[in-house]
């Protein structure tokens, strides 16, 4: 009996060592490269035949009602706004100004941002972002998210391009949602749909905080990003720090982040 127990323990140790040797980023790459997914489309198609004309009518009414409700929630009334030259440039306020403000205002805004993050001694990475709002309610965003694992040495990069709609444009609050595409490189080489939501709150000069969520759907898996950052504004510059949570397939990474923004 004892030799069997010893052999079992050795096999367990070998399996654990093999998993650790593979590394988290390698496991993440495997997850994101896997295109297998369970589908119940056949059962859905068969159940569709059970709907009668009355059910179809009520479905249509519900869809139309949901459309108008969601339209109001997503787009709002699109009231006119401008940009301050930078947050807290003229007292206690955030990014957006009303048209009757008697201070220098802008019609567009360009932000360059770079954030470094680290998780223990094994993982670190960088998030470089360009955000251009060519009008107060609409903008484009491009960013490159980079991960590096020390042992084994593995890299993973995620490049995204988003179109953002700024639904909330108030004096102390900016709220937005966006859709776009993300490409995962470094051996995965897959592209998928991406969406995000976020809010920035300008509490009191010179501080603000932001919360954001982004998900990129890659094959049967996803790249998830959740960020909570506190900013200290220094005119056009701001420094920030906080907490980043990433989920790459089945791999979770919690990281401490800090970085710098510049507004043009």
C-alpha positions in Angstrom: 0.0 0.0 0.0 2.8 2.5 0.9 4.5 2.3 -2.5 1.1 3.2 -4.2 0.6 6.1 -1.8 4.1 7.3 -2.5 3.6 7.0 -6.2 0.3 8.9 -6.0 2.0 11.8 -4.1 4.8 11.9 -6.6 2.4 12.2 -9.5 0.5 15.0 -7.7 3.8 16.9 -7.1 4.8 16.4 -10.8 1.4 17.7 -11.9 1.7 20.8 -9.7 5.2 21.4 -10.9 4.1 21.1 -14.5 1.3 23.6 -14.0 3.6 26.1 -12.3 6.2 25.7 -15.0 3.6 26.4 -17.7 2.9 29.9 -16.1 -0.2 31.9 -15.9 0.2 33.8 -19.1 0.7 30.6 -21.1 -2.5 29.3 -19.6 -4.2 32.5 -20.5 -3.0 32.2 -24.1 -4.3 28.6 -24.3 -7.7 29.8 -23.0 -7.9 32.7 -25.4 -6.8 30.6 -28.4 -9.5 27.9 -27.7 -12.4 28.3 -30.1 -14.5 25.4 -28.7 -17.7 26.5 -27.2 -20.9 24.7 -26.1 -23.9 25.6 -28.1 -27.6 24.9 -27.6 -28.6 26.4 -30.9 -30.4 23.2 -32.0 -32.6 23.2 -28.9 -33.3 26.9 -29.3 -34.3 26.5 -33.0 -36.7 23.6 -32.0 -38.3 25.7 -29.3 -38.8 28.6 -31.6 -41.4 26.6 -33.5 -43.6 26.5 -30.4 -44.4 30.2 -30.5 -47.8 31.1 -31.8 -49.0 34.3 -33.4 -50.1 35.9 -30.1 -46.7 35.3 -28.5 -45.0 36.8 -31.5 -47.2 39.9 -31.2 -46.4 40.4 -27.5 -42.7 39.8 -28.2 -42.8 42.6 -30.8 -44.5 45.0 -28.4 -42.0 44.2 -25.6 -39.0 44.6 -28.0 -40.3 48.0 -29.2 -40.9 49.2 -25.6 -37.5 48.0 -24.5 -36.0 49.9 -27.5 -37.4 53.2 -26.5 -36.5 52.8 -22.9 -32.9 51.7 -23.7 -32.5 54.5 -26.2 -33.3 57.1 -23.4 -30.9 55.4 -21.0 -28.1 55.0 -23.5 -28.2 58.3 -25.3 -30.1 60.8 -23.2 -31.1 64.3 -24.5 -27.7 65.3 -25.9 -27.6 68.7 -24.3 -24.9 71.1 -25.5 -21.6 71.1 -23.6 -18.0 72.4 -23.9 -14.7 71.4 -22.3 -12.9 73.3 -19.7 -9.2 73.7 -20.5 -8.6 71.1 -17.7 -10.5 70.0 -14.5 -10.5 72.6 -11.7 -9.2 75.3 -14.1 -11.9 77.7 -12.8 -13.0 76.5 -9.4 -14.7 73.3 -8.4 -15.6 71.4 -11.6 -14.7 68.5 -13.8 -14.3 68.2 -17.6 -17.6 69.6 -18.9 -18.8 73.2 -19.0 -22.2 74.7 -19.9 -22.4 77.0 -22.9 -23.0 80.1 -20.8 -19.7 79.8 -18.8 -17.7 83.0 -19.1 -14.3 81.2 -19.1 -12.0 79.8 -21.8 -13.6 76.7 -23.3 -12.8 74.0 -25.8 -14.8 72.1 -28.4 -12.6 69.0 -28.3 -10.2 67.2 -25.9 -7.2 64.9 -26.4 -5.7 62.9 -23.5 -2.5 60.9 -23.4 -2.3 58.4 -20.6 0.2 55.8 -19.4 -0.3 53.4 -16.5 2.2 51.0 -15.1 1.0 48.1 -12.9 2.5 45.2 -11.0 1.3 42.1 -9.2 3.8 40.7 -6.8 7.2 39.9 -8.1 6.1 37.8 -11.0 3.8 40.0 -13.1 4.0 43.6 -14.3 2.6 45.4 -17.3 1.8 48.7 -18.9 -1.4 50.3 -20.3 -0.8 53.1 -22.9 -4.0 55.0 -24.1 -4.9 57.8 -26.5 -8.4 59.3 -26.0 -9.7 61.9 -28.5 -13.1 63.5 -28.1 -13.7 65.4 -31.3 -17.0 66.6 -29.9 -18.2 66.7 -26.3 -20.5 63.7 -26.6 -18.4 61.4 -28.9 -14.8 60.3 -29.2 -12.4 57.5 -30.1 -9.9 55.7 -28.0 -6.9 53.5 -28.7 -4.9 51.6 -26.2 -2.3 48.9 -25.9 -2.3 46.6 -22.8 0.9 44.7 -22.1 1.5 41.9 -19.6 4.9 40.3 -18.7 5.5 37.3 -16.5 9.1 36.7 -15.2 9.1 32.9 -14.7 8.7 31.6 -17.2 9.3 34.7 -19.4 6.1 35.2 -21.3 4.5 38.3 -22.9 0.9 39.1 -23.8 -0.4 42.2 -25.6 -4.0 43.4 -26.1 -4.6 46.3 -28.5 -8.1 47.9 -28.6 -9.9 50.5 -30.6 -13.1 51.9 -29.2 -15.8 54.4 -30.1 -17.1 56.1 -26.9 -20.4 57.9 -26.2 -20.3 60.3 -23.2 -23.8 59.8 -21.8 -23.3 61.9 -18.6 -21.6 65.3 -19.2 -22.2 67.2 -16.0 -20.1 69.6 -14.1 -18.8 67.1 -11.5 -19.5 63.7 -13.3 -18.5 62.2 -16.6 -20.1 58.9 -17.6 -19.6 56.9 -20.8 -20.0 53.7 -22.7 -18.2 52.4 -25.7 -18.0 49.6 -28.3 -15.1 48.5 -30.5 -12.7 45.7 -31.2 -9.7 44.1 -29.4 -6.8 42.1 -30.9 -4.7 39.7 -28.7 -1.2 39.1 -30.1 1.9 37.2 -29.0 0.8 33.8 -30.4 -2.9 34.1 -29.8 -3.5 36.4 -32.8 -7.3 36.7 -32.4 -9.7 39.7 -32.7 -13.0 40.1 -31.0 -15.8 42.5 -30.1 -15.2 44.8 -27.1 -17.4 47.0 -24.9 -16.8 49.2 -21.9 -18.5 51.5 -19.4 -17.0 54.0 -16.9 -17.6 57.0 -14.7 -15.3 59.8 -13.4 -16.3 61.8 -10.4 -14.6 65.1 -9.5 -14.9 65.4 -5.8 -13.0 68.5 -4.7 -9.9 70.2 -6.0 -7.5 68.7 -6.9 -8.8 65.1 -6.6 -11.1 62.9 -8.7 -11.7 59.1 -9.0 -12.7 56.8 -11.8 -14.2 53.4 -12.1 -14.3 51.5 -15.4 -15.1 48.0 -16.8 -14.1 46.6 -20.2 -14.6 43.2 -21.7 -13.1 41.9 -24.9 -14.7 38.7 -26.3 -12.0 36.5 -27.7 -13.1 33.1 -29.1 -15.0 31.3 -26.4 -13.3 33.3 -23.6 -12.6 37.0 -22.8 -10.2 39.6 -21.5 -11.8 41.5 -18.6 -10.5 44.7 -17.1 -11.8 46.5 -14.0 -10.0 49.6 -12.7 -10.4 51.9 -9.7 -8.1 54.9 -9.9 -7.7 58.1 -7.9 -6.3 61.2 -9.7 -4.5 64.2 -8.5 -4.8 67.1 -11.0 -1.9 69.4 -11.6 -3.4 71.7 -14.3 -3.1 69.8 -17.7 -1.2 67.0 -16.0 -2.7 64.5 -13.5 -1.0 61.6 -11.6 -3.1 58.6 -10.7 -2.9 55.4 -8.7 -5.2 52.6 -7.6 -6.2 49.0 -8.2 -6.5 47.0 -11.5 -8.2 43.6 -11.8 -7.6 41.5 -15.0 -9.1 38.2 -16.0 -7.4 36.6 -19.0 -9.4 33.6 -19.9 -9.4 31.6 -16.6 -6.4 33.5 -15.2 -6.9 36.3 -12.7 -4.4 39.1 -12.0 -4.8 41.7 -9.3 -2.4 44.6 -9.6 -1.4 47.9 -8.0 -1.3 50.7 -10.6 0.1 54.2 -11.0 0.6 56.5 -13.9 0.3 60.0 -15.6 -2.2 61.8 -17.9 -1.8 64.9 -20.0 -4.6 66.9 -21.6 -4.2 68.8 -24.8 
